[in-house]
């Protein structure tokens, strides 16, 4: 990959790990461009991307019509509120006092 600095270069394992982010449109434009550039240059990663794309499409076709049970969202919200605790420390006040 000419013209790219070491940070911009992606190894194949990083690309394969991020393929789902690309397929789900969950990466920013810069990351998308880097991954797509790598896929254009690397046949092995492009083949793996194609397989992942076909799997995602198959899952969408076979499972796309399924709906979660009616109360699931509410139960999840309750569980999240029950398990997430906010701990307040004196650290913020101490930092302000030091300034």
The first five atom37 places (N, CA, C, CB, O) and aatype in JSON, in Angstrom:
{
  "aatype": [20, 20, 20, 20, 20, 20, 20, 20, 20, 20, 20, 20, 20, 20, 20, 20, 20, 20, 20, 20, 20, 20, 20, 20, 20, 20, 20, 20, 20, 20, 20, 20, 20, 20, 20, 20, 20, 20, 20, 20, 20, 20, 20, 20, 20, 20, 20, 20, 20, 20, 20, 20, 20, 20, 20, 20, 20, 20, 20, 20, 20, 20, 20, 20, 20, 20, 20, 20, 20, 20, 20, 20, 20, 20, 20, 20, 20, 20, 20, 20, 20, 20, 20, 20, 20, 20, 20, 20, 20, 20, 20, 20, 20, 20, 20, 20, 20, 20, 20],
  "atom_mask": [
    [1, 1, 1, 1, 1],
    [1, 1, 1, 1, 1],
    [1, 1, 1, 1, 1],
    [1, 1, 1, 1, 1],
    [1, 1, 1, 1, 1],
    [1, 1, 1, 1, 1],
    [1, 1, 1, 1, 1],
    [1, 1, 1, 1, 1],
    [1, 1, 1, 1, 1],
    [1, 1, 1, 1, 1],
    [1, 1, 1, 1, 1],
    [1, 1, 1, 1, 1],
    [1, 1, 1, 1, 1],
    [1, 1, 1, 1, 1],
    [1, 1, 1, 1, 1],
    [1, 1, 1, 1, 1],
    [1, 1, 1, 1, 1],
    [1, 1, 1, 1, 1],
    [1, 1, 1, 1, 1],
    [1, 1, 1, 1, 1],
    [1, 1, 1, 1, 1],
    [1, 1, 1, 1, 1],
    [1, 1, 1, 1, 1],
    [1, 1, 1, 1, 1],
    [1, 1, 1, 1, 1],
    [1, 1, 1, 1, 1],
    [1, 1, 1, 1, 1],
    [1, 1, 1, 1, 1],
    [1, 1, 1, 1, 1],
    [1, 1, 1, 1, 1],
    [1, 1, 1, 1, 1],
    [1, 1, 1, 1, 1],
    [1, 1, 1, 1, 1],
    [1, 1, 1, 1, 1],
    [1, 1, 1, 1, 1],
    [1, 1, 1, 1, 1],
    [1, 1, 1, 1, 1],
    [1, 1, 1, 1, 1],
    [1, 1, 1, 1, 1],
    [1, 1, 1, 1, 1],
    [1, 1, 1, 1, 1],
    [1, 1, 1, 1, 1],
    [1, 1, 1, 1, 1],
    [1, 1, 1, 1, 1],
    [1, 1, 1, 1, 1],
    [1, 1, 1, 1, 1],
    [1, 1, 1, 1, 1],
    [1, 1, 1, 1, 1],
    [1, 1, 1, 1, 1],
    [1, 1, 1, 1, 1],
    [1, 1, 1, 1, 1],
    [1, 1, 1, 1, 1],
    [1, 1, 1, 1, 1],
    [1, 1, 1, 1, 1],
    [1, 1, 1, 1, 1],
    [1, 1, 1, 1, 1],
    [1, 1, 1, 1, 1],
    [1, 1, 1, 1, 1],
    [1, 1, 1, 1, 1],
    [1, 1, 1, 1, 1],
    [1, 1, 1, 1, 1],
    [1, 1, 1, 1, 1],
    [1, 1, 1, 1, 1],
    [1, 1, 1, 1, 1],
    [1, 1, 1, 1, 1],
    [1, 1, 1, 1, 1],
    [1, 1, 1, 1, 1],
    [1, 1, 1, 1, 1],
    [1, 1, 1, 1, 1],
    [1, 1, 1, 1, 1],
    [1, 1, 1, 1, 1],
    [1, 1, 1, 1, 1],
    [1, 1, 1, 1, 1],
    [1, 1, 1, 1, 1],
    [1, 1, 1, 1, 1],
    [1, 1, 1, 1, 1],
    [1, 1, 1, 1, 1],
    [1, 1, 1, 1, 1],
    [1, 1, 1, 1, 1],
    [1, 1, 1, 1, 1],
    [1, 1, 1, 1, 1],
    [1, 1, 1, 1, 1],
    [1, 1, 1, 1, 1],
    [1, 1, 1, 1, 1],
    [1, 1, 1, 1, 1],
    [1, 1, 1, 1, 1],
    [1, 1, 1, 1, 1],
    [1, 1, 1, 1, 1],
    [1, 1, 1, 1, 1],
    [1, 1, 1, 1, 1],
    [1, 1, 1, 1, 1],
    [1, 1, 1, 1, 1],
    [1, 1, 1, 1, 1],
    [1, 1, 1, 1, 1],
    [1, 1, 1, 1, 1],
    [1, 1, 1, 1, 1],
    [1, 1, 1, 1, 1],
    [1, 1, 1, 1, 1],
    [1, 1, 1, 1, 1]
  ],
  "atom_positions": [
    [[0.85, -1.18, 0.0], [0.0, 0.0, 0.0], [0.89, 1.23, 0.0], [-0.96, 0.0, 1.22], [1.35, 1.66, 1.06]],
    [[1.13, 1.79, -1.13], [2.01, 2.92, -1.24], [1.3, 4.19, -0.85], [2.56, 3.03, -2.65], [0.08, 4.32, -0.99]],
    [[2.1, 5.15, -0.34], [1.54, 6.44, 0.02], [0.86, 6.48, 1.37], [0.59, 6.86, -1.01], [0.31, 7.52, 1.74]],
    [[0.86, 5.4, 2.1], [0.22, 5.38, 3.4], [1.28, 5.26, 4.48], [-0.79, 4.22, 3.5], [2.27, 4.55, 4.31]],
    [[1.07, 5.95, 5.59], [2.0, 5.78, 6.68], [1.67, 4.5, 7.42], [1.97, 7.0, 7.63], [0.67, 3.84, 7.15]],
    [[2.52, 4.15, 8.35], [2.36, 2.86, 9.05], [1.02, 2.77, 9.77], [3.5, 2.66, 10.05], [0.42, 1.7, 9.83]],
    [[0.55, 3.89, 10.32], [-0.73, 3.88, 11.03], [-1.89, 3.59, 10.09], [-0.96, 5.23, 11.73], [-2.85, 2.92, 10.46]],
    [[-1.8, 4.11, 8.87], [-2.88, 3.94, 7.91], [-2.97, 2.52, 7.37], [-2.7, 4.91, 6.77], [-4.05, 2.1, 6.93]],
    [[-1.87, 1.78, 7.38], [-1.88, 0.43, 6.84], [-2.61, -0.51, 7.79], [-0.44, -0.05, 6.59], [-2.43, -0.44, 9.0]],
    [[-3.41, -1.36, 7.23], [-4.16, -2.31, 8.02], [-3.67, -3.71, 7.7], [-5.68, -2.18, 7.75], [-3.46, -4.05, 6.54]],
    [[-3.5, -4.52, 8.73], [-3.18, -5.9, 8.44], [-4.49, -6.66, 8.23], [-2.33, -6.55, 9.58], [-5.57, -6.18, 8.58]],
    [[-4.36, -7.83, 7.67], [-5.55, -8.6, 7.29], [-6.42, -8.94, 8.5], [-5.13, -9.87, 6.58], [-7.65, -8.93, 8.38]],
    [[-5.82, -9.25, 9.65], [-6.64, -9.61, 10.81], [-7.5, -8.44, 11.27], [-5.74, -10.09, 11.96], [-8.63, -8.63, 11.71]],
    [[-6.96, -7.22, 11.17], [-7.75, -6.03, 11.55], [-8.9, -5.82, 10.58], [-6.85, -4.77, 11.6], [-10.0, -5.45, 11.0]],
    [[-8.66, -6.04, 9.32], [-9.71, -5.86, 8.31], [-10.82, -6.88, 8.52], [-9.13, -5.99, 6.89], [-12.0, -6.52, 8.51]],
    [[-10.45, -8.13, 8.7], [-11.46, -9.17, 8.89], [-12.27, -8.89, 10.16], [-10.79, -10.57, 8.97], [-13.48, -9.12, 10.19]],
    [[-11.6, -8.4, 11.2], [-12.31, -8.08, 12.45], [-13.31, -6.94, 12.25], [-11.3, -7.71, 13.55], [-14.34, -6.9, 12.92]],
    [[-12.99, -6.01, 11.34], [-13.85, -4.84, 11.14], [-14.85, -4.98, 9.99], [-13.0, -3.64, 10.9], [-15.6, -4.05, 9.71]],
    [[-14.86, -6.12, 9.33], [-15.77, -6.3, 8.19], [-17.21, -6.11, 8.61], [-15.59, -7.69, 7.58], [-17.99, -5.48, 7.88]],
    [[-17.59, -6.62, 9.77], [-18.99, -6.48, 10.2], [-19.34, -5.02, 10.46], [-19.24, -7.31, 11.47], [-20.46, -4.6, 10.2]],
    [[-18.38, -4.24, 10.98], [-18.63, -2.81, 11.17], [-18.89, -2.14, 9.82], [-17.43, -2.13, 11.87], [-19.78, -1.29, 9.7]],
    [[-18.13, -2.53, 8.83], [-18.32, -1.99, 7.49], [-19.68, -2.4, 6.93], [-17.19, -2.45, 6.56], [-20.4, -1.58, 6.38]],
    [[-20.01, -3.68, 7.06], [-21.29, -4.18, 6.53], [-22.48, -3.54, 7.23], [-21.36, -5.7, 6.68], [-23.52, -3.32, 6.6]],
    [[-22.34, -3.24, 8.51], [-23.45, -2.65, 9.27], [-23.43, -1.12, 9.25], [-23.4, -3.13, 10.7], [-24.24, -0.48, 9.91]],
    [[-22.49, -0.54, 8.48], [-22.34, 0.93, 8.39], [-22.13, 1.54, 9.77], [-23.58, 1.55, 7.73], [-22.72, 2.58, 10.09]],
    [[-21.31, 0.91, 10.58], [-21.05, 1.38, 11.93], [-19.66, 1.97, 12.09], [-21.24, 0.25, 12.91], [-19.23, 2.21, 13.22]],
    [[-18.94, 2.21, 11.0], [-17.62, 2.82, 11.12], [-17.65, 4.2, 10.47], [-16.53, 1.92, 10.46], [-18.48, 4.48, 9.6]],
    [[-16.74, 5.06, 10.91], [-16.7, 6.4, 10.34], [-16.15, 6.36, 8.92], [-15.85, 7.33, 11.22], [-15.65, 5.33, 8.46]],
    [[-16.26, 7.47, 8.23], [-15.87, 7.53, 6.81], [-14.39, 7.23, 6.61], [-16.19, 8.91, 6.23], [-14.02, 6.57, 5.64]],
    [[-13.54, 7.7, 7.52], [-12.1, 7.46, 7.39], [-11.79, 5.97, 7.51], [-11.32, 8.26, 8.47], [-11.03, 5.43, 6.72]],
    [[-12.39, 5.31, 8.5], [-12.18, 3.88, 8.67], [-12.74, 3.1, 7.48], [-12.84, 3.39, 9.98], [-12.12, 2.16, 7.0]],
    [[-13.9, 3.51, 7.03], [-14.52, 2.86, 5.86], [-13.58, 2.94, 4.66], [-15.89, 3.52, 5.53], [-13.37, 1.94, 3.97]],
    [[-13.02, 4.11, 4.42], [-12.13, 4.28, 3.26], [-10.88, 3.41, 3.4], [-11.73, 5.76, 3.12], [-10.45, 2.8, 2.42]],
    [[-10.31, 3.35, 4.59], [-9.11, 2.53, 4.81], [-9.41, 1.05, 4.57], [-8.57, 2.72, 6.24], [-8.64, 0.35, 3.92]],
    [[-10.54, 0.58, 5.1], [-10.91, -0.83, 4.94], [-11.19, -1.14, 3.47], [-12.14, -1.17, 5.81], [-10.72, -2.15, 2.95]],
    [[-11.94, -0.27, 2.81], [-12.25, -0.5, 1.4], [-10.99, -0.49, 0.54], [-13.23, 0.55, 0.91], [-10.87, -1.28, -0.4]],
    [[-10.05, 0.4, 0.86], [-8.79, 0.44, 0.12], [-8.02, -0.87, 0.29], [-7.93, 1.63, 0.6], [-7.46, -1.4, -0.66]],
    [[-8.02, -1.39, 1.52], [-7.35, -2.67, 1.78], [-8.04, -3.8, 1.02], [-7.32, -2.98, 3.29], [-7.38, -4.65, 0.43]],
    [[-9.37, -3.8, 1.02], [-10.11, -4.85, 0.32], [-9.82, -4.82, -1.18], [-11.61, -4.68, 0.57], [-9.79, -5.87, -1.83]],
    [[-9.62, -3.63, -1.73], [-9.3, -3.53, -3.16], [-7.93, -4.13, -3.48], [-9.34, -2.06, -3.61], [-7.72, -4.68, -4.56]],
    [[-7.0, -4.02, -2.52], [-5.63, -4.47, -2.75], [-5.37, -5.91, -2.31], [-4.68, -3.57, -2.04], [-4.38, -6.5, -2.73]],
    [[-6.23, -6.47, -1.5], [-5.96, -7.78, -0.9], [-7.06, -8.78, -1.29], [-5.85, -7.67, 0.65], [-8.18, -8.7, -0.8]],
    [[-6.73, -9.69, -2.17], [-7.71, -10.66, -2.64], [-8.26, -11.55, -1.55], [-7.1, -11.5, -3.7], [-9.45, -11.88, -1.56]],
    [[-7.4, -11.96, -0.61], [-7.85, -12.85, 0.47], [-8.88, -12.15, 1.36], [-6.66, -13.32, 1.31], [-9.9, -12.75, 1.73]],
    [[-8.62, -10.9, 1.7], [-9.58, -10.17, 2.53], [-10.86, -9.88, 1.76], [-8.95, -8.84, 3.04], [-11.96, -9.91, 2.32]],
    [[-10.73, -9.59, 0.46], [-11.91, -9.35, -0.36], [-12.79, -10.59, -0.41], [-11.5, -8.92, -1.77], [-14.02, -10.48, -0.37]],
    [[-12.17, -11.76, -0.51], [-12.94, -13.02, -0.52], [-13.65, -13.22, 0.81], [-12.02, -14.22, -0.82], [-14.82, -13.61, 0.85]],
    [[-12.93, -12.96, 1.93], [-13.55, -13.1, 3.25], [-14.69, -12.1, 3.41], [-12.49, -12.89, 4.37], [-15.74, -12.44, 3.98]],
    [[-14.5, -10.88, 2.92], [-15.55, -9.86, 2.97], [-16.78, -10.35, 2.22], [-15.05, -8.53, 2.37], [-17.91, -10.18, 2.68]],
    [[-16.57, -10.97, 1.05], [-17.69, -11.48, 0.27], [-18.46, -12.55, 1.01], [-17.2, -12.03, -1.05], [-19.69, -12.59, 0.95]],
    [[-17.74, -13.42, 1.7], [-18.4, -14.47, 2.49], [-19.22, -13.85, 3.61], [-17.35, -15.47, 3.06], [-20.37, -14.24, 3.83]],
    [[-18.62, -12.9, 4.33], [-19.33, -12.23, 5.44], [-20.56, -11.5, 4.92], [-18.4, -11.26, 6.17], [-21.61, -11.5, 5.57]],
    [[-20.43, -10.87, 3.76], [-21.57, -10.15, 3.17], [-22.7, -11.11, 2.84], [-21.12, -9.39, 1.9], [-23.87, -10.8, 3.06]],
    [[-22.36, -12.29, 2.31], [-23.38, -13.29, 1.98], [-24.04, -13.83, 3.25], [-22.75, -14.45, 1.18], [-25.25, -14.06, 3.27]],
    [[-23.25, -14.02, 4.32], [-23.82, -14.49, 5.59], [-24.79, -13.46, 6.14], [-22.69, -14.77, 6.62], [-25.89, -13.8, 6.57]],
    [[-24.38, -12.19, 6.13], [-25.26, -11.12, 6.63], [-26.55, -11.07, 5.83], [-24.54, -9.75, 6.57], [-27.63, -10.92, 6.4]],
    [[-26.45, -11.2, 4.52], [-27.64, -11.18, 3.67], [-28.55, -12.36, 3.99], [-27.24, -11.21, 2.19], [-29.77, -12.2, 4.09]],
    [[-27.96, -13.55, 4.16], [-28.73, -14.75, 4.48], [-29.45, -14.59, 5.83], [-27.82, -15.98, 4.51], [-30.63, -14.93, 5.96]],
    [[-28.73, -14.08, 6.82], [-29.34, -13.86, 8.14], [-30.49, -12.87, 8.03], [-28.28, -13.35, 9.15], [-31.55, -13.06, 8.63]],
    [[-30.28, -11.81, 7.25], [-31.34, -10.82, 7.06], [-32.58, -11.41, 6.41], [-30.84, -9.68, 6.22], [-33.7, -11.09, 6.8]],
    [[-32.38, -12.28, 5.42], [-33.51, -12.9, 4.74], [-34.23, -13.9, 5.64], [-33.05, -13.59, 3.46], [-35.46, -13.95, 5.66]],
    [[-33.47, -14.69, 6.38], [-34.07, -15.77, 7.17], [-34.59, -15.3, 8.52], [-33.05, -16.86, 7.38], [-35.52, -15.89, 9.07]],
    [[-34.0, -14.25, 9.07], [-34.39, -13.82, 10.42], [-34.96, -12.4, 10.44], [-33.18, -13.89, 11.35], [-35.31, -11.9, 11.51]],
    [[-35.07, -11.77, 9.3], [-35.49, -10.38, 9.24], [-36.91, -10.13, 9.72], [-35.36, -9.88, 7.87], [-37.22, -9.02, 10.16]],
    [[-37.79, -11.11, 9.64], [-39.17, -10.9, 10.03], [-39.46, -11.22, 11.49], [-40.05, -11.72, 9.17], [-40.58, -11.02, 11.96]],
    [[-38.46, -11.73, 12.21], [-38.67, -12.08, 13.6], [-38.8, -10.82, 14.46], [-37.53, -12.96, 14.12], [-38.1, -9.84, 14.24]],
    [[-39.7, -10.87, 15.41], [-39.9, -9.74, 16.33], [-39.66, -10.22, 17.75], [-41.33, -9.14, 16.18], [-39.99, -11.35, 18.11]],
    [[-39.09, -9.35, 18.55], [-38.85, -9.66, 19.95], [-40.18, -9.69, 20.69], [-37.88, -8.63, 20.6], [-41.14, -9.04, 20.28]],
    [[-40.25, -10.45, 21.78], [-41.47, -10.47, 22.58], [-41.84, -9.06, 23.05], [-41.31, -11.41, 23.79], [-40.97, -8.21, 23.23]],
    [[-43.12, -8.83, 23.24], [-43.64, -7.49, 23.54], [-42.97, -6.82, 24.73], [-45.1, -7.57, 23.78], [-42.67, -5.63, 24.67]],
    [[-42.75, -7.54, 25.81], [-42.22, -6.92, 27.03], [-40.7, -6.91, 27.13], [-42.77, -7.61, 28.21], [-40.16, -6.49, 28.15]],
    [[-40.01, -7.37, 26.11], [-38.56, -7.5, 26.19], [-37.87, -6.16, 26.39], [-38.03, -8.15, 24.94], [-36.98, -6.06, 27.24]],
    [[-38.25, -5.14, 25.66], [-37.61, -3.82, 25.79], [-37.75, -3.3, 27.21], [-38.21, -2.81, 24.8], [-36.79, -2.8, 27.8]],
    [[-38.94, -3.41, 27.77], [-39.18, -2.92, 29.13], [-38.37, -3.72, 30.14], [-40.68, -3.01, 29.47], [-37.78, -3.14, 31.06]],
    [[-38.34, -5.05, 29.99], [-37.56, -5.88, 30.92], [-36.07, -5.57, 30.85], [-37.79, -7.37, 30.62], [-35.39, -5.52, 31.87]],
    [[-35.58, -5.35, 29.64], [-34.17, -4.99, 29.48], [-33.87, -3.65, 30.13], [-33.78, -4.96, 28.0], [-32.84, -3.5, 30.79]],
    [[-34.73, -2.68, 29.95], [-34.54, -1.36, 30.56], [-34.49, -1.47, 32.08], [-35.65, -0.4, 30.14], [-33.66, -0.84, 32.72]],
    [[-35.38, -2.26, 32.64], [-35.41, -2.45, 34.09], [-34.12, -3.1, 34.56], [-36.63, -3.31, 34.51], [-33.53, -2.67, 35.55]],
    [[-33.68, -4.14, 33.86], [-32.44, -4.84, 34.24], [-31.23, -3.93, 34.13], [-32.24, -6.08, 33.37], [-30.35, -3.96, 34.99]],
    [[-31.17, -3.12, 33.09], [-30.05, -2.2, 32.93], [-30.03, -1.19, 34.07], [-30.12, -1.48, 31.58], [-28.98, -0.93, 34.65]],
    [[-31.18, -0.63, 34.39], [-31.24, 0.33, 35.49], [-30.87, -0.32, 36.82], [-32.64, 0.95, 35.59], [-30.26, 0.31, 37.67]],
    [[-31.24, -1.57, 36.98], [-30.96, -2.27, 38.23], [-29.47, -2.58, 38.37], [-31.78, -3.56, 38.29], [-28.94, -2.55, 39.48]],
    [[-28.79, -2.89, 37.28], [-27.39, -3.32, 37.36], [-26.39, -2.18, 37.2], [-27.13, -4.35, 36.33], [-25.24, -2.32, 37.63]],
    [[-26.79, -1.07, 36.61], [-25.88, 0.04, 36.43], [-25.95, 0.94, 37.65], [-26.21, 0.84, 35.14], [-27.01, 1.45, 38.01]],
    [[-24.81, 1.12, 38.28], [-24.74, 2.0, 39.43], [-23.74, 3.11, 39.15], [-24.36, 1.23, 40.72], [-22.71, 2.88, 38.52]],
    [[-24.06, 4.29, 39.61], [-23.18, 5.42, 39.43], [-22.51, 5.69, 40.76], [-23.94, 6.67, 38.9], [-23.18, 5.88, 41.78]],
    [[-21.2, 5.7, 40.75], [-20.44, 5.95, 41.97], [-19.84, 7.33, 41.88], [-19.35, 4.87, 42.19], [-19.12, 7.64, 40.93]],
    [[-20.12, 8.15, 42.86], [-19.59, 9.5, 42.89], [-18.38, 9.5, 43.81], [-20.66, 10.53, 43.35], [-18.44, 9.01, 44.93]],
    [[-17.29, 10.06, 43.32], [-16.09, 10.15, 44.14], [-15.75, 11.59, 44.38], [-14.91, 9.41, 43.48], [-16.24, 12.48, 43.69]],
    [[-14.91, 11.82, 45.35], [-14.47, 13.18, 45.66], [-13.36, 13.65, 44.74], [-14.0, 13.26, 47.08], [-12.88, 14.78, 44.89]],
    [[-12.95, 12.84, 43.79], [-11.83, 13.17, 42.92], [-12.07, 14.43, 42.11], [-11.54, 12.02, 42.0], [-11.17, 15.25, 41.97]],
    [[-13.25, 14.61, 41.58], [-13.55, 15.78, 40.76], [-13.43, 17.04, 41.6], [-14.96, 15.69, 40.15], [-12.82, 18.01, 41.16]],
    [[-13.97, 17.03, 42.78], [-13.87, 18.19, 43.67], [-12.44, 18.47, 44.07], [-14.71, 17.98, 44.9], [-12.05, 19.63, 44.19]],
    [[-11.65, 17.44, 44.28], [-10.24, 17.61, 44.64], [-9.45, 18.23, 43.5], [-9.63, 16.27, 45.04], [-8.58, 19.07, 43.73]],
    [[-9.74, 17.81, 42.27], [-9.05, 18.38, 41.13], [-9.37, 19.86, 40.96], [-9.41, 17.61, 39.86], [-8.48, 20.66, 40.65]],
    [[-10.64, 20.22, 41.15], [-11.03, 21.62, 41.04], [-10.35, 22.47, 42.11], [-12.54, 21.76, 41.14], [-9.95, 23.61, 41.84]],
    [[-10.22, 21.92, 43.31], [-9.6, 22.64, 44.43], [-8.11, 22.87, 44.17], [-9.8, 21.87, 45.74], [-7.57, 23.89, 44.61]],
    [[-7.45, 21.96, 43.48], [-6.02, 22.08, 43.2], [-5.74, 23.15, 42.16], [-5.46, 20.75, 42.74], [-4.65, 23.71, 42.15]],
    [[-6.67, 23.44, 41.32], [-6.46, 24.44, 40.25], [-6.54, 25.78, 40.85], [-7.49, 24.31, 39.12], [-6.4, 26.78, 40.15]]
  ]
}
